[in-house]
Amino acid sequence: MRLPPFKVLEPGTKKSALLTLDKHNKNLKIVAGGTEVVVMMKLGLSAPLYLMSLKKIKVLRGIRKTKNEVIIKSSTSINEILQSPLINKNFKSITQAAKLLAAPPIQNRATIGGNILQDTRCLYYNQSEFFRSGLKPCFKVGGDICHAVKGGKRCFSVYQGDMVPSLISFGSKIKLEKKDSSRTVLLSDLFTGKGENPFSIQPNELLTEIVIPLHNCNYGSSYEKLRIRKGLEYPLVSAAVFLSENTDGNLDNVRIVIGAAASGPKIIENASIYLKRKNSSDEDVDEIANISDNLSEMVNNLSVSAAYRRKMVQVVTKRSLQNAFQDLNKGG
Amino acid sequence: MYKKTVLLKINNEEHIISTYPNRTLLEILRDDLCLTGTKESCGEGICGACTVLLDGLPVRSCILLVTEVEGKEITTIEGLSGGEKLDPLQEAFIEYHAIQCGFCSPGMILTAYSLLKSNPNPDEEEIRHAISGNICRCTGYAKIVEAVKAMSEKGS
């Protein structure tokens, strides 16, 4: 498979990158690790006129700690996150997600920014041009048909990023910069929930930082992922859990994020209603598992059936909850 | 599309290549430099046949743009052996019958080589995790794990 022609741009500074992005806008794609964009171009799913490399911009790499936060720059590789004592110590489920992401050779190149902004996927979309040439254009490519759901009125492609559920569960924000301004928003607000256009990011905006708040209380976290084999798999469903307790020993914060169950991550907003105590009953946990199932929008568009994924979303959520409770009881 | 001149450091040799930017490192290695030990299979970064070392770490050369690796140290399977003399890890793969059709072997060996450099005594789980991105359809992995484990026991 050969790549289509494009012009490569290699700005040396962030400012220059933002100007370049503003100038070429929708005609430009960004390459950091390249593990997503190059594959998309090889499959003919993306054909930008310009490809902007971030390799020369050193300020977009690295992990640092401030008084209340840890900041991961967007071009930091997944392997660098795995090796970071700062992340390992403070954000267990983020390390777990990084370790379960694809396989080590991908982790060595893939960046956290690229992983967050990876496009939604579908069995009928992430295919070769030859395969797709036999199908009518679907919603994902601007058509008016869904091949996964007969009579479907929208795109059901699945957001399968590994890092996002854990990052959201810790309450992370992201910094988006453009030529003359920047904005910091909750990572959860980046997602539109729409398969056709999954991110609320402008074409001239660059994701530069992921900001994870530090927690001073006792807390536990966990990330669980369903996959067919142990390496090189996108999650078929995943669940990240963050639990924290107050000085009375009661849970005061429960955040559960379900991944690969819809076109964006699904957050169980009211989890703390069901889980108030550390020794929550099995019924409470079952209720959370039921909610995870109700939130899911699964159809037959991944390598296993929607029915199986719907069963497993409950199992994965329960496992992740149990592991987070264990982590909490160990002291985070 | 314009050609670009790129300086590549491959197996301790410098190469100045004039190339269109839409070419991958794998294409340059195989088509321009005749380093055909690096294999192409899926072309989508899945199978691991095209694995090379970039600054000592295994990466997929089939989805790595050549312009992205300028100035970095690249090691291919040809760089592991000293001419006709094989690296001890390659010898171990032969000794333990860890090679059948051989198509995955260059990538598999380089991945294992990188693991042993950073962790000279990996346990079986660590070995299996390290090679989890390299697909082998012949051996069932058991012989490959044995070969790598033998090297760790020898203290490679």
Interface residues (C-beta under 8 A of the other chain):
Chain A: M1 R2 L3 P4 P5 F6 K7 V8 E10 V31 G34 T35 V38 V39 K42 L43 L51 S53 K55 N79 A102 A103 P104 P105 I106 N108 R109 K230 G231 L232
Chain B: M1 Y2 K4 Y20 P21 N22 R23 T24 E27 G43 E44 G45 I46 G48 T51 L54 L57 P58 V59 R60 I63 L64 L65 T67 E68 T111 R128 H129 A130 S132 G133 N134 I135
